[in-house]
Amino acid sequence: MDSLENKIRGNWNLLRGKFQQKYGHLTHDDLKYEKGKEVELIGRLQKRTGMSQNELKNYVNTFV
């Protein structure tokens, strides 16, 4: 099974749109993806959405 980091890396354009739809308060900076900094992005998403890492994994898995 792919890690959360790999799923985000390979599908970020799709996932970014889904996060923007569900969490309209996320800013461009919140959703900024930088190669090699997936863990940092995951932390930002957890903080800004209130999701646990498992909740975030489940959310990502619904679209990937």
Legacy VTK file of the C-alpha trace (Angstrom):
# vtk DataFile Version 3.0
C-alpha trace
ASCII
DATASET POLYDATA
POINTS 64 float
0.000 0.000 0.000
1.277 3.443 -0.885
2.094 5.818 1.905
0.082 8.970 2.411
3.083 10.993 1.215
3.236 9.049 -2.071
-0.485 9.399 -2.680
-0.305 13.140 -2.116
2.779 13.475 -4.324
1.180 11.617 -7.216
-2.316 13.092 -7.013
-1.920 16.571 -5.588
-3.784 18.466 -8.328
-6.912 16.364 -7.776
-6.573 16.398 -3.995
-5.962 20.157 -3.804
-9.292 20.753 -5.542
-11.096 18.393 -3.166
-9.603 20.128 -0.121
-10.562 23.543 -1.522
-14.158 22.392 -2.043
-14.578 20.878 1.405
-12.461 23.348 3.366
-13.033 26.731 1.748
-11.045 28.490 4.461
-7.756 26.912 3.319
-5.414 29.453 1.770
-3.041 29.098 -1.160
-0.199 28.824 1.369
-2.038 26.053 3.254
-2.291 24.066 0.029
1.196 24.807 -1.279
2.925 21.623 -2.390
6.692 21.400 -2.539
8.410 18.238 -3.709
10.095 16.525 -0.778
8.024 18.397 1.817
4.956 16.165 1.857
5.191 15.622 5.628
5.103 19.391 6.152
2.020 19.663 3.918
0.305 16.851 5.831
0.979 18.670 9.102
-0.495 21.903 7.741
-3.579 20.090 6.490
-4.056 18.376 9.843
-3.721 21.657 11.719
-6.022 23.665 9.432
-8.726 20.989 8.996
-8.631 19.450 12.471
-8.227 15.972 10.974
-6.121 13.283 12.592
-3.574 11.530 10.400
-5.925 8.540 10.042
-8.832 10.802 9.048
-6.610 12.523 6.504
-5.500 9.147 5.090
-9.118 8.024 4.775
-10.086 11.282 3.057
-7.224 10.990 0.571
-8.031 7.315 -0.053
-11.598 8.166 -1.082
-10.235 10.050 -4.116
-7.091 8.083 -4.978
LINES 1 65
64 0 1 2 3 4 5 6 7 8 9 10 11 12 13 14 15 16 17 18 19 20 21 22 23 24 25 26 27 28 29 30 31 32 33 34 35 36 37 38 39 40 41 42 43 44 45 46 47 48 49 50 51 52 53 54 55 56 57 58 59 60 61 62 63
